[in-house]
């Protein structure tokens, strides 16, 4: 393998890992910090993609498309958290069955409203084309996705580890009764975090539409990869989601290039091995 091919695959892995982080960061906030088993996260990704593409098509504004994707799914997340998920909070099996049902309903609604043909985001001219890196060309949009993921990682780390809001969330997760006794409205905080995590899923759907085709079934594919990332990185760890996304992105890129017949095996085998050796993940807290 030439150096150019190697560098291309590395950048493919980094950019795809960036997209995975956009999805899994919201997932780890909801699943890890709030202890909500939201298996409808992939469907939120799909809804955001379709809403963003429809808005972008109608307005010709990439920014408005991204805002519509994130905003609409945030509102959907608030509705789900307040109307159905709050009623089964703490009952893991009920959460799993309920969110699986929600994901199926949302996927069918997307199919009915937007059809089954693959859709993709037309990359705006500012992000279209390629840039030359060390003698080879690479798509500018993929570099944008990687840069966006890095910026989001910094923001989330500061938000969860260096602010009062982050301390409040962690306190609510560790001991909800004490936090309530101190005057913190944990229910409102949790609703806000759920909405934020859902918004990240919607934004990821629209941004991912510039790299991957959006079609029925894409929600399941992205949910499985997000699960792998969160399990590898550790529940509730933004750093773990970032490292896990990068690892899975690189593994996915090289396995598809070298051994495409075993692409899924090479992604899920490290997860299975890590579950045996370190069930809490690379950066998760041991129970």
N, C-alpha and C positions, 0 to 999 in steps of 0.2 A: 504494500500500500504506500503510495507516494505521500509526501508531506502535505501536499495540497489537499488530497483526499482525506487524510487524517484530520487536518485542521477544519475542513468542511464538516466532517462528522462530529467533531467536538462542538462546533458552533451550533449544529443542528440539535445536539443534546442539550446545550445550554439554553437555547431559545425555547425548545419544547419543555424543558424543565421550568423555564420562566412562566409558560402558560400553566403548567401543572401547579406552580406556586400560587398563581392568581386564583385557581380553583380551591386548592387544598388549604390555603390560609383561611378562607372563610369557613371551610369545613372543620379545621382544627379549632377555630374559635367557638363554633357551635358544639361540636362533638367533644372537644377536649376541655374547654373552660366551663361550658354550661352543662356538660354531661347529658346532652340531648342527642339521641341516636337518630340523626336526620338523614335517612336514606333517600330523601327526596331532593338532595342537593344537586344531583346530576340533572334532575328535571328542571330545577331552577336555572341551571346553566343553559339548558335548551330553550326555556322560555325567554331568558335574556337575549340569547342569540337571535331568535325570531323577531322579538320586539325591536331590538336594535337594528336589525337588517331592514325591517319594514320602515322604521323611522328614517334611517339613512337614505333609503330609496325615495321616500317622500320629500325629504328636505335637502338632500345632497350635502348634509353636514355630518361629518364623522363624529365630531364632538357631541352633537345632539343625539346621534345614534347611541353613543356610549352612555350618555346621561340617561336616555330613555331606558336602556337596558338595565342599568344599575338601579334607577329610581323605581321602575315598575316592579322589579323583583324584590326590592326592599319593602315596598307596600304589600306585595304578596306574602313576604315573610312575616310581616307584622300581623297580617290577617291569620296566617296559619298558626303562629305562636299563641295569639290571644284567643282564638276560637276553638282550636282542637288540641294542639300540643300541650297547652297549659293544663288541660284536664287529665292528661296521662303522665304528667311530669314525675319522674322517678320510677316508672314502671317500664323497664327496658323492653320487654316483649311487646307490650302495647305500643310503645313508640316505634319499634321496628315495623310492626304490621301496619300501623297507621301511616307512617311515612312511605312505606312501599306502596300502599294503596293510593296515597296522594300523588306519588310519582307516576303511577300508571294512568291516573285521571289526567294529570297535566300533559303527559306524553300523547294521550289520545286527543286531547283538546288541540294540541299543537298540530297534530296530523290533520284534524278536521279543518282547522283554520288556515293552515299554511301549506297543506299538501305534503306529499311524500318525496317530491323531487329534491335532490341535494341543492343547497344554497350556500353561497359564499359571499363574504364582504369584499366589495371592490375597494382595494386599498387606495386611499387618497394619493394624489400626485406627490405630495411632500414626503410620503413614506414609500412610494413605489420605486421600482428599479433596484439597482445594486450599487454597492460601494466596493472599492478595491482595497483589499487587505493583504498586504504582503505578496502581491502578485496574482491574487485570485479574487474573483468577484463573489459577493455574498449578498443575499436579499436584505435591503434596508429595513423592511418591515419586521423581519425576525430579530434583528438587532434592537429595534424599538421595543419589541415584546420583552426581551431580556432586560433592557434598561428599565422598563416600567416595573418589572418584577423586583428588581433591586431597590428601586425607590419605594415600592410598597413594603418591602421587607424592613427597610429602615424605619418607615412610619409606624408600622405595626409593633416593632420592637420598642420604640420609644413610647408608644401609646400604652402598651401592656406592662412595661417594666419601669418606666420613668415618670408616670403620671398618676395623679390621684384616682382617675377613673380606672386605670389598670389595677391599682391596689384594691379598689372597691370591688371590682369583678372577682379578683382572686379571693378576697375575704368572703364574698357571698358564696363562692363555690365551696370554700373550706368549712364555713359555719354560717349558714343562712340565718339561723335564729338569732345569733349574736349580732350580726350585721343589721337585721331588722330592729333589734332592741336599741341599737345605737342611732336609729333614725334614718337609716338608708333604705330607700324604696327599691329593694332588690328586684322585684317583679318588673319595674320600669327599666331598670338597668339591663336586665336579662333580655327584655323585649328589644331594647336598642342594640344590644350585641347581636342578637339573632337577625335583626334587620340588616345590620352592617355585614354580617357574614353572608346573608342572602344576596345583598347588593354586589359583593365581590364575585359571587357565582354568576350573577347576571352580566356583570362587566366582563368576566372571563369568557362567557359565551360569545359576546359580540367581538371581543378582541381575538378570540380563537377562530372566529369565522374568517379571518384573513389568512389563516394558516391551514385550517382543516375544513372539510366539508361539513355543513350542518344538515343533518337528516335524522329521521326517526332511528333510534338506537344509539345515537351519539351520546345521549345522556347516560346510558349504562356503561359505555366504554370509559367515559371520563370519570364516572363515579368509582369504578373499580380502580383506576389509577390513583385517584385521590385517596381512596382507602389505603392503598399500598403506601403512599407517601406519608400519611398520618401515622400508620402503624410503624413504619421504619423510623420516622423522625421522633415519634413520641407524642402522645395525646397532650394537647394544650400548649405545645412548644412551637413558637414562631420560628426559632432557630432550627428546630428539628424539621419543620415543614420546608424551610429553605434548603437545608442540606439534603433532606429526603427527595425533594423535587429535582435537585441537581443530579443526584445519584441515579434516580429512576429515568430522568431524561437522557443521561449519557448511556445508560444500559440499553434503553429502548432504541436509541439512534444506532449504536454499534451492533446490537443484535439483529436489527432489521437489515443492516448492511452486510453483515458477515454470515449470520445463520437465521435467515427469515423464517424458516420452518419451526424454529424454537424460540421465536420472539416473545411469546407469552410466558414460556417456561423461564426464560432468563430474567423476566421482570418479577414473577411471583415466587420463584425459588428463593431469592434473597430474603423476601418477606417471611416465608415459612421458616427459613433457617434462623432469622433473627427472633422470631416468636419462640423458638426453642431455647435459644441461648440468652436472650434478653427481652422478655415479654413486654417490658415497659418502653421499648424503643431506644434509639440512640440517645435522646435527650429527655425522655419522659421520666417522671418520678416513679420509683418502684413503689408498689402498693405495700 
